[in-house]
């Protein structure tokens, strides 16, 4: 008796129709651009770490390539902002009278705030500003907001040289306490990167967010003690204790406080909110992990529609 190939039964009366998904799975087909598991996605990002670093460095180099002063604008922009804030808040409004070492206090706040603000603004444009790359190549899309956050970290490191000189001019010289700036900056970087990824997903779906962010960031800056001391200015105001704690414990204020504590002798632990290092770690974990997972959940939708 000769053998013969038996074909799968065709759909007909009384036979269930096989769904397209089941048919594709039976033949080993998968959805194009499907979201990988979180573990696999993390592995893909690690495999592309050299691309992320190169992309960040290239963006940093090209940022001021058309300006005559070139990379000097990396230093001049936060310094000019600090000069404007010193004129308005330090001289006209007199907030410098009750803050020792006001210039180091102000410049440190401006540099650290600029790091966070620029990371968030770049995050809102991470997908929408690179649609050609997103649609042309297959790679984990989180590479873009991570690379843009890394770009801002590189720029901050470049700017810290100028900050060191300014601190020395006003009598703040390197000491053992300056080593605390390392974990403070690392925690802030994780927080910035996570928030940048969250904003990248949000802005990819709602592009108008990029137009709204400057106003939100300006409000956040004024409530984060960048150019004024929260406990000094508010000590004579009849604010509830919870409101004072909310101002002191917001993540931008925590990062600025830790850097001032590390770099400025007159900025003591008495001016820090309770459990400040635990707060910094908590914000970093919450936004670092949460922002990454939030971005990953929409991986297959970026650049479509």
KEKE-3310 file (N, C-alpha, C; in steps of 0.2 Angstrom, whole numbers, plus 5000, padded with zeros to 4 digits):
npx = (5004:5004:5011:5005:5005:4996:4986:4982:4966:4954:4944:4927:4909:4904:4917:4929:4935:4951:4960:4968:4979:4982:4985:4997:5005:5006:5014:5026:5027:5029:5024:5028:5040:5036:5034:5048:5052:5054:5066:5074:5073:5081:5093:5095:5097:5109:5118:5118:5126:5137:5133:5124:5132:5140:5131:5126:5138:5141:5129:5132:5144:5139:5130:5133:5139:5137:5139:5149:5157:5157:5159:5160:5148:5142:5147:5144:5130:5123:5130:5127:5113:5114:5120:5109:5099:5106:5106:5092:5087:5097:5101:5091:5079:5084:5087:5100:5104:5102:5108:5122:5138:5132:5134:5141:5131:5120:5125:5129:5116:5110:5117:5115:5101:5099:5104:5094:5083:5086:5088:5075:5068:5075:5071:5057:5058:5064:5058:5049:5058:5067:5061:5064:5075:5069:5059:5066:5076:5078:5079:5081:5070:5072:5085:5086:5080:5089:5102:5101:5099:5111:5119:5117:5122:5136:5138:5136:5147:5157:5154:5156:5170:5171:5162:5170:5180:5173:5168:5181:5185:5177:5180:5178:5185:5192:5188:5186:5173:5168:5168:5155:5148:5148:5140:5128:5126:5125:5113:5105:5106:5100:5087:5084:5086:5076:5064:5065:5063:5050:5044:5047:5039:5026:5026:5028:5015:5007:5011:5010:5015:5028:5028:5022:5030:5041:5034:5030:5042:5048:5040:5042:5056:5055:5050:5059:5070:5081:5087:5085:5084:5075:5071:5075:5068:5055:5053:5047:5034:5017:5015:5008:5016:5017:5017:5029:5038:5034:5040:5053:5056:5054:5060:5070:5074:5080:5091:5098:5101:5109:5120:5124:5127:5138:5148:5148:5154:5147:5135:5126:5121:5110:5102:5096:5083:5074:5081:5088:5096:5090:5078:5083:5088:5076:5068:5076:5075:5061:5058:5068:5067:5053:5050:5057:5051:5038:5041:5045:5033:5026:5034:5032:5024:5030:5034:5024:5009)
npy = (4994:5010:5025:5041:5059:5068:5081:5095:5097:5105:5120:5119:5114:5112:5112:5120:5137:5141:5153:5168:5171:5159:5151:5158:5156:5142:5140:5146:5160:5177:5193:5207:5219:5216:5219:5214:5204:5211:5207:5203:5215:5223:5217:5219:5233:5234:5227:5237:5247:5254:5261:5269:5278:5283:5290:5299:5307:5312:5320:5329:5335:5341:5350:5364:5367:5376:5389:5403:5403:5390:5376:5383:5388:5378:5381:5395:5396:5391:5400:5413:5412:5411:5423:5432:5428:5431:5445:5448:5440:5440:5453:5463:5458:5454:5441:5436:5441:5433:5421:5413:5413:5416:5416:5404:5396:5399:5397:5383:5378:5382:5375:5362:5361:5364:5353:5343:5349:5351:5337:5332:5340:5336:5323:5324:5326:5315:5304:5310:5319:5311:5303:5298:5290:5281:5275:5269:5260:5245:5244:5245:5256:5264:5267:5280:5291:5287:5290:5303:5308:5304:5312:5325:5322:5321:5334:5341:5336:5342:5355:5356:5358:5372:5376:5372:5381:5393:5391:5390:5403:5410:5405:5392:5377:5362:5347:5333:5331:5334:5322:5317:5322:5313:5301:5308:5314:5303:5297:5307:5307:5294:5297:5307:5301:5291:5299:5306:5295:5292:5304:5304:5294:5299:5311:5306:5301:5312:5326:5340:5341:5344:5358:5363:5359:5369:5379:5371:5367:5379:5383:5372:5374:5387:5382:5374:5379:5384:5397:5402:5400:5387:5384:5396:5407:5404:5402:5412:5412:5407:5393:5377:5362:5351:5357:5363:5352:5346:5355:5354:5341:5338:5330:5338:5348:5340:5335:5346:5351:5341:5342:5355:5353:5345:5353:5366:5374:5381:5376:5366:5351:5354:5361:5352:5342:5329:5313:5313:5307:5294:5299:5304:5291:5285:5292:5291:5276:5275:5283:5279:5265:5264:5274:5267:5255:5260:5266:5255:5247:5253:5250:5244:5253:5265:5277:5274:5277)
npz = (5000:4995:5002:5006:5007:5019:5019:5029:5036:5027:5029:5032:5031:5047:5052:5062:5058:5056:5065:5059:5068:5074:5063:5059:5070:5069:5058:5062:5061:5066:5073:5064:5071:5084:5102:5112:5126:5142:5148:5137:5129:5137:5136:5122:5122:5129:5121:5111:5116:5112:5101:5107:5115:5105:5097:5106:5109:5096:5094:5104:5100:5088:5092:5094:5082:5072:5077:5080:5092:5095:5105:5117:5121:5128:5141:5142:5141:5153:5162:5158:5161:5175:5178:5175:5184:5196:5195:5195:5206:5216:5218:5214:5221:5232:5238:5241:5253:5265:5262:5264:5254:5241:5227:5223:5228:5219:5206:5207:5208:5196:5186:5190:5189:5175:5169:5172:5166:5153:5149:5150:5141:5129:5129:5126:5112:5108:5100:5091:5084:5078:5068:5055:5057:5066:5058:5048:5053:5062:5079:5097:5103:5115:5115:5110:5119:5130:5125:5122:5135:5140:5132:5138:5151:5148:5143:5155:5163:5156:5159:5173:5175:5173:5184:5195:5194:5196:5209:5216:5215:5223:5235:5238:5239:5233:5242:5254:5255:5242:5235:5237:5227:5217:5219:5220:5208:5200:5204:5201:5187:5184:5187:5178:5166:5166:5168:5156:5146:5149:5145:5132:5127:5130:5123:5110:5107:5109:5102:5106:5118:5119:5116:5127:5138:5141:5149:5160:5165:5168:5179:5188:5190:5197:5209:5215:5222:5215:5213:5225:5243:5250:5264:5270:5264:5266:5279:5287:5282:5283:5280:5278:5286:5278:5265:5265:5266:5254:5245:5248:5246:5233:5217:5210:5218:5228:5222:5219:5232:5237:5229:5232:5246:5245:5238:5244:5258:5268:5266:5275:5284:5291:5282:5274:5268:5278:5278:5266:5257:5255:5249:5237:5231:5231:5222:5210:5208:5207:5195:5186:5184:5183:5172:5162:5160:5157:5144:5137:5136:5125:5114:5101:5095:5091:5079:5071:5062)
capx = (5000:5008:5010:5003:5005:4990:4985:4978:4959:4951:4938:4921:4903:4905:4924:4930:4939:4957:4961:4975:4985:4984:4988:5004:5009:5008:5019:5032:5027:5028:5022:5034:5041:5033:5038:5051:5051:5058:5073:5077:5074:5087:5099:5096:5100:5116:5121:5119:5128:5142:5129:5121:5137:5142:5125:5126:5144:5140:5125:5135:5148:5136:5125:5135:5144:5136:5140:5156:5160:5157:5157:5160:5141:5140:5148:5141:5123:5121:5133:5123:5107:5116:5121:5103:5096:5109:5104:5085:5085:5102:5102:5084:5074:5088:5087:5106:5106:5101:5111:5130:5141:5126:5136:5142:5124:5116:5128:5128:5109:5108:5120:5111:5094:5100:5105:5088:5078:5088:5087:5068:5066:5077:5066:5051:5059:5068:5055:5047:5064:5071:5056:5067:5079:5065:5056:5071:5080:5076:5083:5077:5069:5074:5092:5086:5080:5095:5107:5100:5101:5119:5122:5117:5127:5142:5138:5137:5154:5161:5153:5159:5176:5169:5159:5175:5184:5169:5168:5187:5186:5173:5183:5176:5190:5190:5189:5184:5165:5166:5167:5148:5145:5148:5133:5123:5125:5123:5106:5101:5106:5096:5081:5083:5085:5069:5059:5066:5060:5043:5042:5048:5033:5020:5027:5027:5008:5004:5017:5009:5018:5034:5026:5019:5035:5045:5031:5030:5049:5049:5036:5046:5062:5054:5048:5064:5075:5087:5090:5083:5084:5068:5070:5076:5063:5048:5053:5042:5028:5013:5014:5008:5022:5017:5019:5036:5041:5033:5044:5060:5057:5053:5067:5075:5077:5084:5097:5102:5103:5115:5126:5127:5130:5144:5152:5149:5156:5142:5128:5126:5116:5104:5098:5094:5077:5075:5082:5089:5099:5085:5074:5087:5088:5069:5066:5080:5072:5054:5058:5072:5063:5046:5051:5060:5045:5033:5043:5045:5027:5024:5039:5030:5020:5034:5035:5019:5003)
capy = (5000:5016:5030:5048:5065:5070:5088:5097:5097:5112:5123:5117:5114:5108:5112:5127:5140:5142:5160:5170:5171:5152:5149:5161:5153:5135:5140:5149:5167:5182:5200:5212:5224:5215:5220:5209:5203:5216:5205:5203:5222:5226:5214:5222:5239:5233:5226:5243:5253:5258:5265:5275:5282:5287:5295:5305:5311:5315:5325:5335:5339:5345:5355:5371:5367:5382:5395:5405:5401:5383:5372:5387:5389:5374:5384:5401:5396:5391:5405:5418:5411:5412:5430:5435:5426:5435:5452:5448:5437:5442:5461:5467:5455:5453:5434:5434:5443:5428:5415:5413:5410:5416:5415:5397:5393:5400:5394:5376:5377:5383:5370:5355:5362:5364:5346:5340:5352:5349:5330:5331:5343:5332:5317:5325:5326:5309:5300:5314:5322:5306:5298:5295:5284:5276:5271:5266:5255:5241:5244:5246:5264:5267:5270:5287:5295:5286:5293:5311:5310:5304:5319:5330:5321:5323:5341:5343:5335:5347:5362:5355:5362:5380:5377:5371:5387:5398:5389:5392:5411:5412:5402:5385:5373:5354:5344:5326:5331:5334:5315:5315:5324:5307:5297:5313:5315:5296:5296:5312:5304:5289:5300:5311:5296:5288:5304:5307:5290:5293:5310:5302:5290:5304:5316:5303:5301:5319:5331:5346:5341:5348:5365:5364:5358:5375:5382:5367:5367:5385:5382:5367:5378:5392:5379:5370:5383:5385:5404:5405:5395:5386:5385:5403:5411:5402:5401:5417:5411:5403:5387:5370:5358:5347:5361:5364:5346:5345:5359:5352:5334:5337:5328:5343:5351:5335:5334:5353:5351:5336:5345:5361:5350:5342:5357:5372:5373:5384:5373:5361:5346:5357:5364:5347:5339:5323:5307:5316:5302:5289:5302:5304:5285:5283:5296:5287:5270:5276:5286:5276:5259:5266:5277:5262:5250:5264:5267:5248:5245:5255:5249:5242:5259:5271:5278:5271:5281)
capz = (5000:4995:5007:5003:5011:5021:5020:5035:5034:5025:5033:5028:5035:5053:5054:5064:5054:5060:5065:5056:5073:5075:5057:5058:5075:5067:5053:5064:5059:5071:5071:5063:5076:5090:5108:5115:5133:5146:5149:5130:5127:5141:5132:5116:5123:5131:5114:5107:5121:5108:5097:5111:5117:5099:5095:5111:5108:5090:5095:5108:5095:5083:5095:5093:5077:5067:5081:5080:5098:5096:5111:5123:5123:5133:5147:5142:5142:5161:5166:5157:5165:5182:5179:5175:5190:5201:5194:5197:5213:5221:5219:5214:5226:5239:5241:5243:5260:5270:5260:5263:5248:5237:5220:5223:5229:5214:5200:5207:5207:5189:5182:5191:5186:5168:5167:5172:5162:5146:5148:5149:5134:5124:5129:5122:5105:5106:5095:5085:5081:5074:5065:5049:5060:5069:5053:5043:5056:5068:5085:5103:5103:5121:5114:5108:5125:5134:5121:5123:5142:5141:5130:5143:5156:5145:5144:5162:5165:5153:5162:5179:5175:5174:5190:5199:5194:5200:5216:5219:5215:5229:5242:5239:5236:5233:5249:5254:5254:5235:5233:5238:5221:5212:5219:5219:5200:5197:5206:5197:5180:5183:5188:5172:5160:5167:5166:5149:5143:5150:5141:5125:5125:5130:5117:5103:5106:5109:5101:5109:5125:5118:5117:5134:5143:5144:5154:5165:5168:5172:5185:5192:5192:5203:5215:5217:5225:5210:5214:5232:5248:5252:5271:5272:5261:5268:5286:5290:5279:5287:5276:5282:5286:5272:5259:5266:5264:5247:5241:5249:5244:5225:5215:5207:5224:5232:5218:5220:5239:5238:5226:5236:5252:5243:5236:5247:5265:5272:5265:5280:5284:5294:5277:5270:5270:5282:5274:5259:5252:5254:5245:5230:5229:5229:5216:5205:5207:5204:5189:5182:5183:5180:5165:5157:5159:5153:5138:5134:5134:5119:5109:5094:5092:5090:5072:5067:5062)
cpx = (5004:5006:5009:5003:4998:4990:4981:4971:4957:4945:4932:4915:4905:4912:4925:4935:4945:4959:4968:4981:4987:4987:4996:5008:5011:5013:5025:5032:5026:5026:5028:5034:5037:5037:5041:5050:5056:5065:5077:5078:5080:5093:5101:5099:5107:5120:5123:5122:5133:5138:5126:5126:5140:5137:5125:5132:5143:5135:5128:5140:5145:5131:5127:5140:5143:5138:5148:5160:5160:5155:5158:5153:5139:5142:5145:5134:5121:5124:5129:5116:5109:5117:5114:5099:5099:5107:5097:5084:5090:5102:5095:5079:5078:5088:5094:5108:5106:5104:5118:5132:5135:5128:5137:5135:5120:5119:5128:5120:5107:5111:5117:5104:5094:5101:5099:5083:5080:5087:5079:5066:5069:5073:5060:5052:5063:5065:5053:5052:5068:5067:5060:5071:5074:5061:5060:5075:5077:5081:5079:5076:5071:5081:5092:5086:5086:5101:5107:5101:5108:5122:5122:5121:5134:5143:5139:5144:5159:5160:5155:5166:5175:5166:5165:5179:5180:5169:5175:5188:5182:5174:5181:5181:5189:5192:5186:5176:5163:5165:5159:5145:5144:5142:5127:5121:5123:5116:5102:5101:5101:5088:5079:5082:5078:5063:5059:5062:5052:5040:5042:5041:5027:5020:5026:5020:5005:5010:5016:5013:5025:5033:5025:5025:5039:5041:5030:5037:5050:5046:5040:5052:5061:5052:5053:5070:5082:5090:5088:5083:5077:5067:5070:5071:5056:5048:5048:5036:5024:5011:5013:5014:5022:5019:5026:5040:5040:5038:5052:5061:5056:5060:5072:5078:5081:5091:5101:5105:5109:5121:5129:5130:5137:5150:5153:5149:5150:5135:5129:5120:5109:5099:5095:5087:5078:5076:5083:5092:5094:5080:5077:5086:5081:5067:5070:5077:5065:5054:5062:5069:5057:5046:5053:5054:5040:5034:5042:5038:5024:5029:5037:5026:5024:5035:5030:5013:5005)
cpy = (5006:5022:5037:5053:5067:5077:5090:5098:5105:5114:5121:5117:5110:5109:5119:5130:5142:5150:5162:5170:5164:5150:5152:5157:5146:5135:5144:5157:5171:5189:5204:5218:5223:5217:5214:5209:5209:5214:5205:5210:5225:5223:5217:5229:5239:5231:5232:5249:5257:5263:5271:5280:5286:5292:5301:5310:5315:5321:5331:5339:5343:5350:5362:5372:5373:5389:5396:5403:5394:5380:5376:5389:5384:5377:5391:5401:5396:5397:5412:5418:5413:5420:5434:5434:5430:5442:5452:5446:5440:5449:5464:5464:5453:5446:5432:5436:5438:5421:5416:5410:5410:5414:5408:5393:5393:5397:5386:5374:5377:5377:5364:5356:5361:5357:5342:5343:5350:5342:5329:5334:5339:5326:5318:5325:5319:5305:5304:5317:5317:5301:5295:5289:5279:5271:5267:5260:5251:5241:5246:5254:5267:5270:5277:5292:5294:5290:5301:5313:5309:5310:5324:5329:5323:5331:5344:5342:5340:5354:5362:5358:5369:5381:5376:5378:5393:5397:5391:5399:5413:5408:5395:5380:5366:5351:5337:5326:5331:5327:5313:5317:5318:5303:5302:5313:5308:5295:5301:5310:5299:5292:5303:5306:5293:5293:5306:5302:5291:5299:5308:5298:5295:5308:5313:5302:5308:5324:5337:5347:5345:5355:5367:5364:5364:5378:5378:5367:5373:5385:5378:5371:5383:5389:5374:5373:5383:5392:5406:5399:5393:5387:5393:5408:5410:5401:5406:5417:5406:5397:5381:5366:5354:5350:5362:5358:5344:5349:5356:5345:5333:5335:5332:5346:5347:5335:5340:5353:5347:5339:5351:5358:5348:5347:5364:5371:5375:5381:5366:5356:5348:5360:5359:5344:5332:5317:5309:5311:5296:5292:5302:5297:5283:5286:5292:5281:5271:5278:5282:5269:5260:5269:5272:5257:5254:5264:5260:5246:5247:5255:5248:5248:5265:5271:5276:5276:5288)
cpz = (5000:5000:5003:5009:5013:5023:5026:5032:5032:5029:5029:5033:5041:5055:5056:5059:5058:5059:5062:5061:5074:5069:5057:5064:5073:5062:5055:5062:5065:5069:5070:5068:5082:5096:5111:5123:5136:5146:5142:5128:5131:5138:5126:5117:5125:5125:5110:5111:5117:5104:5101:5113:5111:5097:5100:5110:5101:5090:5099:5104:5090:5085:5093:5087:5072:5071:5081:5086:5100:5103:5118:5125:5128:5140:5148:5144:5150:5164:5165:5161:5172:5183:5179:5181:5196:5201:5197:5205:5218:5223:5219:5220:5232:5242:5243:5250:5265:5268:5259:5257:5242:5230:5219:5223:5223:5207:5201:5206:5200:5185:5183:5188:5178:5165:5167:5167:5154:5144:5147:5143:5129:5123:5125:5115:5103:5100:5089:5081:5077:5071:5059:5052:5063:5064:5048:5046:5061:5074:5091:5104:5109:5120:5113:5114:5129:5131:5123:5130:5143:5138:5135:5149:5154:5145:5151:5165:5162:5157:5170:5180:5177:5181:5196:5200:5198:5207:5220:5220:5221:5235:5243:5236:5237:5240:5248:5252:5246:5232:5233:5231:5216:5213:5218:5212:5197:5198:5202:5189:5179:5183:5181:5166:5161:5165:5159:5144:5143:5146:5134:5123:5125:5124:5110:5102:5105:5108:5104:5115:5124:5118:5124:5139:5145:5149:5161:5169:5171:5179:5190:5195:5198:5209:5218:5220:5221:5212:5221:5237:5251:5259:5273:5270:5264:5275:5290:5287:5283:5282:5280:5281:5280:5266:5259:5264:5257:5243:5242:5246:5236:5222:5213:5213:5228:5228:5219:5227:5240:5235:5230:5243:5251:5242:5240:5255:5269:5271:5269:5280:5287:5288:5272:5272:5274:5277:5267:5254:5250:5249:5238:5227:5227:5223:5210:5203:5204:5197:5184:5180:5179:5173:5160:5155:5155:5146:5134:5132:5128:5113:5102:5091:5090:5082:5068:5067:5062)
residu = (UNK:UNK:UNK:UNK:UNK:UNK:UNK:UNK:UNK:UNK:UNK:UNK:UNK:UNK:UNK:UNK:UNK:UNK:UNK:UNK:UNK:UNK:UNK:UNK:UNK:UNK:UNK:UNK:UNK:UNK:UNK:UNK:UNK:UNK:UNK:UNK:UNK:UNK:UNK:UNK:UNK:UNK:UNK:UNK:UNK:UNK:UNK:UNK:UNK:UNK:UNK:UNK:UNK:UNK:UNK:UNK:UNK:UNK:UNK:UNK:UNK:UNK:UNK:UNK:UNK:UNK:UNK:UNK:UNK:UNK:UNK:UNK:UNK:UNK:UNK:UNK:UNK:UNK:UNK:UNK:UNK:UNK:UNK:UNK:UNK:UNK:UNK:UNK:UNK:UNK:UNK:UNK:UNK:UNK:UNK:UNK:UNK:UNK:UNK:UNK:UNK:UNK:UNK:UNK:UNK:UNK:UNK:UNK:UNK:UNK:UNK:UNK:UNK:UNK:UNK:UNK:UNK:UNK:UNK:UNK:UNK:UNK:UNK:UNK:UNK:UNK:UNK:UNK:UNK:UNK:UNK:UNK:UNK:UNK:UNK:UNK:UNK:UNK:UNK:UNK:UNK:UNK:UNK:UNK:UNK:UNK:UNK:UNK:UNK:UNK:UNK:UNK:UNK:UNK:UNK:UNK:UNK:UNK:UNK:UNK:UNK:UNK:UNK:UNK:UNK:UNK:UNK:UNK:UNK:UNK:UNK:UNK:UNK:UNK:UNK:UNK:UNK:UNK:UNK:UNK:UNK:UNK:UNK:UNK:UNK:UNK:UNK:UNK:UNK:UNK:UNK:UNK:UNK:UNK:UNK:UNK:UNK:UNK:UNK:UNK:UNK:UNK:UNK:UNK:UNK:UNK:UNK:UNK:UNK:UNK:UNK:UNK:UNK:UNK:UNK:UNK:UNK:UNK:UNK:UNK:UNK:UNK:UNK:UNK:UNK:UNK:UNK:UNK:UNK:UNK:UNK:UNK:UNK:UNK:UNK:UNK:UNK:UNK:UNK:UNK:UNK:UNK:UNK:UNK:UNK:UNK:UNK:UNK:UNK:UNK:UNK:UNK:UNK:UNK:UNK:UNK:UNK:UNK:UNK:UNK:UNK:UNK:UNK:UNK:UNK:UNK:UNK:UNK:UNK:UNK:UNK:UNK:UNK:UNK:UNK:UNK:UNK:UNK:UNK:UNK:UNK:UNK:UNK:UNK:UNK:UNK:UNK:UNK:UNK:UNK:UNK:UNK:UNK:UNK:UNK:UNK:UNK:UNK:UNK:UNK:UNK:UNK:UNK:UNK:UNK)
# end
